[in-house]
Amino acid sequence: MKHNQSQNSQQYNTHAIQIAPNAKDLKAQSLHVLRQAFDASKQAGTVKKVVIKGQ
């Protein structure tokens, strides 16, 4: 089987997302997906201003 890593890196890895057994894991997975989406938006030039409140 042939895998194209460069193409896959631009897509969200939805296959790796599973129901987390606890809230901490679920939060970590959610943040990972949001980070991927944010990075993709930055690369596409659709992010103009970033405001982060609280943690």
PyMOL Python script that loads the backbone (N, CA, C, O; Angstrom):
from pymol import cmd

cmd.read_pdbstr("""\
ATOM      1  N   MET A   1       0.828  -1.190   0.000  1.00  0.00           N
ATOM      2  CA  MET A   1       0.000   0.000   0.000  1.00  0.00           C
ATOM      3  C   MET A   1       0.867   1.245   0.000  1.00  0.00           C
ATOM      4  O   MET A   1       1.916   1.291   0.641  1.00  0.00           O
ATOM      5  N   LYS A   2       0.417   2.240  -0.719  1.00  0.00           N
ATOM      6  CA  LYS A   2       1.178   3.482  -0.825  1.00  0.00           C
ATOM      7  C   LYS A   2       0.457   4.578  -0.056  1.00  0.00           C
ATOM      8  O   LYS A   2      -0.743   4.790  -0.233  1.00  0.00           O
ATOM      9  N   HIS A   3       1.194   5.268   0.793  1.00  0.00           N
ATOM     10  CA  HIS A   3       0.603   6.346   1.586  1.00  0.00           C
ATOM     11  C   HIS A   3       1.239   7.669   1.194  1.00  0.00           C
ATOM     12  O   HIS A   3       2.460   7.772   1.075  1.00  0.00           O
ATOM     13  N   ASN A   4       0.410   8.671   0.996  1.00  0.00           N
ATOM     14  CA  ASN A   4       0.905   9.998   0.639  1.00  0.00           C
ATOM     15  C   ASN A   4       0.841  10.877   1.886  1.00  0.00           C
ATOM     16  O   ASN A   4      -0.203  11.458   2.185  1.00  0.00           O
ATOM     17  N   GLN A   5       1.946  10.975   2.606  1.00  0.00           N
ATOM     18  CA  GLN A   5       1.970  11.709   3.870  1.00  0.00           C
ATOM     19  C   GLN A   5       1.732  13.197   3.675  1.00  0.00           C
ATOM     20  O   GLN A   5       1.057  13.823   4.493  1.00  0.00           O
ATOM     21  N   SER A   6       2.270  13.776   2.610  1.00  0.00           N
ATOM     22  CA  SER A   6       2.130  15.220   2.424  1.00  0.00           C
ATOM     23  C   SER A   6       0.677  15.610   2.191  1.00  0.00           C
ATOM     24  O   SER A   6       0.236  16.674   2.626  1.00  0.00           O
ATOM     25  N   GLN A   7      -0.061  14.753   1.509  1.00  0.00           N
ATOM     26  CA  GLN A   7      -1.475  15.056   1.274  1.00  0.00           C
ATOM     27  C   GLN A   7      -2.274  14.874   2.559  1.00  0.00           C
ATOM     28  O   GLN A   7      -3.148  15.683   2.870  1.00  0.00           O
ATOM     29  N   ASN A   8      -1.977  13.816   3.301  1.00  0.00           N
ATOM     30  CA  ASN A   8      -2.714  13.540   4.527  1.00  0.00           C
ATOM     31  C   ASN A   8      -2.489  14.608   5.586  1.00  0.00           C
ATOM     32  O   ASN A   8      -3.371  14.848   6.411  1.00  0.00           O
ATOM     33  N   SER A   9      -1.332  15.250   5.582  1.00  0.00           N
ATOM     34  CA  SER A   9      -1.034  16.247   6.606  1.00  0.00           C
ATOM     35  C   SER A   9      -1.915  17.483   6.456  1.00  0.00           C
ATOM     36  O   SER A   9      -2.079  18.240   7.413  1.00  0.00           O
ATOM     37  N   GLN A  10      -2.475  17.694   5.286  1.00  0.00           N
ATOM     38  CA  GLN A  10      -3.330  18.854   5.052  1.00  0.00           C
ATOM     39  C   GLN A  10      -4.791  18.571   5.389  1.00  0.00           C
ATOM     40  O   GLN A  10      -5.622  19.479   5.380  1.00  0.00           O
ATOM     41  N   GLN A  11      -5.100  17.313   5.686  1.00  0.00           N
ATOM     42  CA  GLN A  11      -6.478  16.941   5.986  1.00  0.00           C
ATOM     43  C   GLN A  11      -6.607  16.634   7.466  1.00  0.00           C
ATOM     44  O   GLN A  11      -5.628  16.296   8.131  1.00  0.00           O
ATOM     45  N   TYR A  12      -7.824  16.754   7.975  1.00  0.00           N
ATOM     46  CA  TYR A  12      -8.050  16.424   9.375  1.00  0.00           C
ATOM     47  C   TYR A  12      -8.035  14.912   9.543  1.00  0.00           C
ATOM     48  O   TYR A  12      -8.623  14.187   8.740  1.00  0.00           O
ATOM     49  N   ASN A  13      -7.373  14.445  10.570  1.00  0.00           N
ATOM     50  CA  ASN A  13      -7.258  13.014  10.802  1.00  0.00           C
ATOM     51  C   ASN A  13      -8.455  12.536  11.612  1.00  0.00           C
ATOM     52  O   ASN A  13      -8.339  12.248  12.803  1.00  0.00           O
ATOM     53  N   THR A  14      -9.606  12.454  10.950  1.00  0.00           N
ATOM     54  CA  THR A  14     -10.834  12.082  11.657  1.00  0.00           C
ATOM     55  C   THR A  14     -10.829  10.619  12.072  1.00  0.00           C
ATOM     56  O   THR A  14     -11.555  10.239  12.990  1.00  0.00           O
ATOM     57  N   HIS A  15     -10.025   9.791  11.415  1.00  0.00           N
ATOM     58  CA  HIS A  15      -9.970   8.379  11.777  1.00  0.00           C
ATOM     59  C   HIS A  15      -9.300   8.174  13.130  1.00  0.00           C
ATOM     60  O   HIS A  15      -9.544   7.168  13.796  1.00  0.00           O
ATOM     61  N   ALA A  16      -8.460   9.115  13.538  1.00  0.00           N
ATOM     62  CA  ALA A  16      -7.753   8.986  14.805  1.00  0.00           C
ATOM     63  C   ALA A  16      -8.592   9.466  15.979  1.00  0.00           C
ATOM     64  O   ALA A  16      -8.226   9.262  17.136  1.00  0.00           O
ATOM     65  N   ILE A  17      -9.723  10.106  15.678  1.00  0.00           N
ATOM     66  CA  ILE A  17     -10.573  10.632  16.741  1.00  0.00           C
ATOM     67  C   ILE A  17     -11.540   9.546  17.190  1.00  0.00           C
ATOM     68  O   ILE A  17     -12.327   9.030  16.397  1.00  0.00           O
ATOM     69  N   GLN A  18     -11.470   9.213  18.457  1.00  0.00           N
ATOM     70  CA  GLN A  18     -12.362   8.200  19.015  1.00  0.00           C
ATOM     71  C   GLN A  18     -12.990   8.768  20.271  1.00  0.00           C
ATOM     72  O   GLN A  18     -12.535   9.779  20.804  1.00  0.00           O
ATOM     73  N   ILE A  19     -14.037   8.112  20.739  1.00  0.00           N
ATOM     74  CA  ILE A  19     -14.667   8.552  21.978  1.00  0.00           C
ATOM     75  C   ILE A  19     -13.672   8.358  23.122  1.00  0.00           C
ATOM     76  O   ILE A  19     -13.203   7.246  23.369  1.00  0.00           O
ATOM     77  N   ALA A  20     -13.362   9.432  23.802  1.00  0.00           N
ATOM     78  CA  ALA A  20     -12.381   9.375  24.880  1.00  0.00           C
ATOM     79  C   ALA A  20     -13.009   8.769  26.132  1.00  0.00           C
ATOM     80  O   ALA A  20     -14.177   9.026  26.421  1.00  0.00           O
ATOM     81  N   PRO A  21     -12.248   7.968  26.877  1.00  0.00           N
ATOM     82  CA  PRO A  21     -12.783   7.343  28.087  1.00  0.00           C
ATOM     83  C   PRO A  21     -12.980   8.328  29.236  1.00  0.00           C
ATOM     84  O   PRO A  21     -13.708   8.033  30.185  1.00  0.00           O
ATOM     85  N   ASN A  22     -12.351   9.474  29.161  1.00  0.00           N
ATOM     86  CA  ASN A  22     -12.553  10.469  30.218  1.00  0.00           C
ATOM     87  C   ASN A  22     -12.450  11.876  29.644  1.00  0.00           C
ATOM     88  O   ASN A  22     -12.014  12.070  28.510  1.00  0.00           O
ATOM     89  N   ALA A  23     -12.855  12.844  30.441  1.00  0.00           N
ATOM     90  CA  ALA A  23     -12.941  14.225  29.967  1.00  0.00           C
ATOM     91  C   ALA A  23     -11.574  14.797  29.599  1.00  0.00           C
ATOM     92  O   ALA A  23     -11.465  15.590  28.664  1.00  0.00           O
ATOM     93  N   LYS A  24     -10.532  14.401  30.329  1.00  0.00           N
ATOM     94  CA  LYS A  24      -9.201  14.939  30.042  1.00  0.00           C
ATOM     95  C   LYS A  24      -8.740  14.531  28.644  1.00  0.00           C
ATOM     96  O   LYS A  24      -8.214  15.353  27.894  1.00  0.00           O
ATOM     97  N   ASP A  25      -8.941  13.261  28.298  1.00  0.00           N
ATOM     98  CA  ASP A  25      -8.560  12.803  26.966  1.00  0.00           C
ATOM     99  C   ASP A  25      -9.406  13.472  25.894  1.00  0.00           C
ATOM    100  O   ASP A  25      -8.906  13.836  24.830  1.00  0.00           O
ATOM    101  N   LEU A  26     -10.702  13.632  26.187  1.00  0.00           N
ATOM    102  CA  LEU A  26     -11.593  14.263  25.219  1.00  0.00           C
ATOM    103  C   LEU A  26     -11.177  15.707  24.962  1.00  0.00           C
ATOM    104  O   LEU A  26     -11.206  16.175  23.824  1.00  0.00           O
ATOM    105  N   LYS A  27     -10.789  16.413  26.030  1.00  0.00           N
ATOM    106  CA  LYS A  27     -10.339  17.801  25.883  1.00  0.00           C
ATOM    107  C   LYS A  27      -9.063  17.860  25.049  1.00  0.00           C
ATOM    108  O   LYS A  27      -8.922  18.724  24.183  1.00  0.00           O
ATOM    109  N   ALA A  28      -8.133  16.940  25.308  1.00  0.00           N
ATOM    110  CA  ALA A  28      -6.878  16.924  24.562  1.00  0.00           C
ATOM    111  C   ALA A  28      -7.136  16.665  23.079  1.00  0.00           C
ATOM    112  O   ALA A  28      -6.522  17.297  22.220  1.00  0.00           O
ATOM    113  N   GLN A  29      -8.049  15.733  22.781  1.00  0.00           N
ATOM    114  CA  GLN A  29      -8.373  15.441  21.387  1.00  0.00           C
ATOM    115  C   GLN A  29      -9.038  16.644  20.730  1.00  0.00           C
ATOM    116  O   GLN A  29      -8.734  16.985  19.587  1.00  0.00           O
ATOM    117  N   SER A  30      -9.943  17.283  21.460  1.00  0.00           N
ATOM    118  CA  SER A  30     -10.652  18.444  20.918  1.00  0.00           C
ATOM    119  C   SER A  30      -9.675  19.571  20.603  1.00  0.00           C
ATOM    120  O   SER A  30      -9.756  20.193  19.543  1.00  0.00           O
ATOM    121  N   LEU A  31      -8.747  19.833  21.531  1.00  0.00           N
ATOM    122  CA  LEU A  31      -7.763  20.889  21.311  1.00  0.00           C
ATOM    123  C   LEU A  31      -6.873  20.568  20.117  1.00  0.00           C
ATOM    124  O   LEU A  31      -6.487  21.463  19.364  1.00  0.00           O
ATOM    125  N   HIS A  32      -6.548  19.278  19.945  1.00  0.00           N
ATOM    126  CA  HIS A  32      -5.713  18.869  18.817  1.00  0.00           C
ATOM    127  C   HIS A  32      -6.423  19.152  17.491  1.00  0.00           C
ATOM    128  O   HIS A  32      -5.813  19.656  16.548  1.00  0.00           O
ATOM    129  N   VAL A  33      -7.718  18.824  17.428  1.00  0.00           N
ATOM    130  CA  VAL A  33      -8.488  19.058  16.204  1.00  0.00           C
ATOM    131  C   VAL A  33      -8.639  20.552  15.941  1.00  0.00           C
ATOM    132  O   VAL A  33      -8.525  21.003  14.801  1.00  0.00           O
ATOM    133  N   LEU A  34      -8.896  21.321  17.005  1.00  0.00           N
ATOM    134  CA  LEU A  34      -9.019  22.767  16.843  1.00  0.00           C
ATOM    135  C   LEU A  34      -7.700  23.379  16.378  1.00  0.00           C
ATOM    136  O   LEU A  34      -7.696  24.304  15.566  1.00  0.00           O
ATOM    137  N   ARG A  35      -6.589  22.870  16.888  1.00  0.00           N
ATOM    138  CA  ARG A  35      -5.269  23.352  16.473  1.00  0.00           C
ATOM    139  C   ARG A  35      -5.046  23.072  14.992  1.00  0.00           C
ATOM    140  O   ARG A  35      -4.529  23.923  14.268  1.00  0.00           O
ATOM    141  N   GLN A  36      -5.437  21.871  14.539  1.00  0.00           N
ATOM    142  CA  GLN A  36      -5.299  21.540  13.120  1.00  0.00           C
ATOM    143  C   GLN A  36      -6.125  22.494  12.263  1.00  0.00           C
ATOM    144  O   GLN A  36      -5.657  22.979  11.233  1.00  0.00           O
ATOM    145  N   ALA A  37      -7.347  22.758  12.693  1.00  0.00           N
ATOM    146  CA  ALA A  37      -8.226  23.648  11.935  1.00  0.00           C
ATOM    147  C   ALA A  37      -7.670  25.068  11.910  1.00  0.00           C
ATOM    148  O   ALA A  37      -7.710  25.739  10.880  1.00  0.00           O
ATOM    149  N   PHE A  38      -7.152  25.519  13.048  1.00  0.00           N
ATOM    150  CA  PHE A  38      -6.588  26.862  13.128  1.00  0.00           C
ATOM    151  C   PHE A  38      -5.353  27.000  12.241  1.00  0.00           C
ATOM    152  O   PHE A  38      -5.199  27.991  11.527  1.00  0.00           O
ATOM    153  N   ASP A  39      -4.471  25.994  12.293  1.00  0.00           N
ATOM    154  CA  ASP A  39      -3.273  26.032  11.459  1.00  0.00           C
ATOM    155  C   ASP A  39      -3.636  26.034   9.977  1.00  0.00           C
ATOM    156  O   ASP A  39      -3.011  26.736   9.183  1.00  0.00           O
ATOM    157  N   ALA A  40      -4.646  25.249   9.606  1.00  0.00           N
ATOM    158  CA  ALA A  40      -5.084  25.218   8.210  1.00  0.00           C
ATOM    159  C   ALA A  40      -5.642  26.576   7.798  1.00  0.00           C
ATOM    160  O   ALA A  40      -5.414  27.031   6.677  1.00  0.00           O
ATOM    161  N   SER A  41      -6.369  27.218   8.700  1.00  0.00           N
ATOM    162  CA  SER A  41      -6.924  28.543   8.406  1.00  0.00           C
ATOM    163  C   SER A  41      -5.815  29.579   8.249  1.00  0.00           C
ATOM    164  O   SER A  41      -5.888  30.446   7.378  1.00  0.00           O
ATOM    165  N   LYS A  42      -4.785  29.486   9.097  1.00  0.00           N
ATOM    166  CA  LYS A  42      -3.662  30.418   8.977  1.00  0.00           C
ATOM    167  C   LYS A  42      -2.966  30.242   7.632  1.00  0.00           C
ATOM    168  O   LYS A  42      -2.626  31.224   6.972  1.00  0.00           O
ATOM    169  N   GLN A  43      -2.755  28.993   7.226  1.00  0.00           N
ATOM    170  CA  GLN A  43      -2.087  28.731   5.954  1.00  0.00           C
ATOM    171  C   GLN A  43      -2.926  29.229   4.785  1.00  0.00           C
ATOM    172  O   GLN A  43      -2.386  29.682   3.775  1.00  0.00           O
ATOM    173  N   ALA A  44      -4.246  29.144   4.922  1.00  0.00           N
ATOM    174  CA  ALA A  44      -5.141  29.587   3.852  1.00  0.00           C
ATOM    175  C   ALA A  44      -5.314  31.099   3.848  1.00  0.00           C
ATOM    176  O   ALA A  44      -5.866  31.666   2.905  1.00  0.00           O
ATOM    177  N   GLY A  45      -4.835  31.753   4.912  1.00  0.00           N
ATOM    178  CA  GLY A  45      -4.939  33.208   4.987  1.00  0.00           C
ATOM    179  C   GLY A  45      -6.308  33.695   5.408  1.00  0.00           C
ATOM    180  O   GLY A  45      -6.655  34.851   5.164  1.00  0.00           O
ATOM    181  N   THR A  46      -7.094  32.830   6.039  1.00  0.00           N
ATOM    182  CA  THR A  46      -8.448  33.225   6.435  1.00  0.00           C
ATOM    183  C   THR A  46      -8.511  33.735   7.869  1.00  0.00           C
ATOM    184  O   THR A  46      -9.560  34.194   8.321  1.00  0.00           O
ATOM    185  N   VAL A  47      -7.386  33.657   8.588  1.00  0.00           N
ATOM    186  CA  VAL A  47      -7.351  34.165   9.956  1.00  0.00           C
ATOM    187  C   VAL A  47      -6.788  35.580   9.931  1.00  0.00           C
ATOM    188  O   VAL A  47      -5.669  35.796   9.465  1.00  0.00           O
ATOM    189  N   LYS A  48      -7.548  36.532  10.426  1.00  0.00           N
ATOM    190  CA  LYS A  48      -7.115  37.928  10.412  1.00  0.00           C
ATOM    191  C   LYS A  48      -6.615  38.376  11.782  1.00  0.00           C
ATOM    192  O   LYS A  48      -5.592  39.053  11.886  1.00  0.00           O
ATOM    193  N   LYS A  49      -7.338  37.996  12.826  1.00  0.00           N
ATOM    194  CA  LYS A  49      -6.981  38.417  14.172  1.00  0.00           C
ATOM    195  C   LYS A  49      -7.273  37.276  15.131  1.00  0.00           C
ATOM    196  O   LYS A  49      -8.289  36.591  15.010  1.00  0.00           O
ATOM    197  N   VAL A  50      -6.374  37.081  16.081  1.00  0.00           N
ATOM    198  CA  VAL A  50      -6.547  35.997  17.041  1.00  0.00           C
ATOM    199  C   VAL A  50      -6.651  36.581  18.435  1.00  0.00           C
ATOM    200  O   VAL A  50      -5.773  37.326  18.871  1.00  0.00           O
ATOM    201  N   VAL A  51      -7.720  36.245  19.131  1.00  0.00           N
ATOM    202  CA  VAL A  51      -7.900  36.674  20.509  1.00  0.00           C
ATOM    203  C   VAL A  51      -8.148  35.435  21.351  1.00  0.00           C
ATOM    204  O   VAL A  51      -9.099  34.690  21.111  1.00  0.00           O
ATOM    205  N   ILE A  52      -7.290  35.219  22.336  1.00  0.00           N
ATOM    206  CA  ILE A  52      -7.452  34.062  23.214  1.00  0.00           C
ATOM    207  C   ILE A  52      -7.766  34.569  24.611  1.00  0.00           C
ATOM    208  O   ILE A  52      -6.985  35.310  25.208  1.00  0.00           O
ATOM    209  N   LYS A  53      -8.918  34.160  25.124  1.00  0.00           N
ATOM    210  CA  LYS A  53      -9.327  34.566  26.467  1.00  0.00           C
ATOM    211  C   LYS A  53      -9.413  33.343  27.360  1.00  0.00           C
ATOM    212  O   LYS A  53     -10.092  32.371  27.029  1.00  0.00           O
ATOM    213  N   GLY A  54      -8.725  33.390  28.490  1.00  0.00           N
ATOM    214  CA  GLY A  54      -8.800  32.297  29.455  1.00  0.00           C
ATOM    215  C   GLY A  54      -8.165  31.022  28.951  1.00  0.00           C
ATOM    216  O   GLY A  54      -7.731  30.928  27.803  1.00  0.00           O
ATOM    217  N   GLN A  55      -8.121  30.044  29.834  1.00  0.00           N
ATOM    218  CA  GLN A  55      -7.559  28.746  29.446  1.00  0.00           C
ATOM    219  C   GLN A  55      -8.275  27.625  30.113  1.00  0.00           C
ATOM    220  O   GLN A  55      -7.934  26.461  29.901  1.00  0.00           O
TER     221      GLN A  55
END
""", "prot")
cmd.dss("prot")
cmd.show_as("cartoon", "prot")
cmd.util.cbc("prot")
cmd.orient("prot")
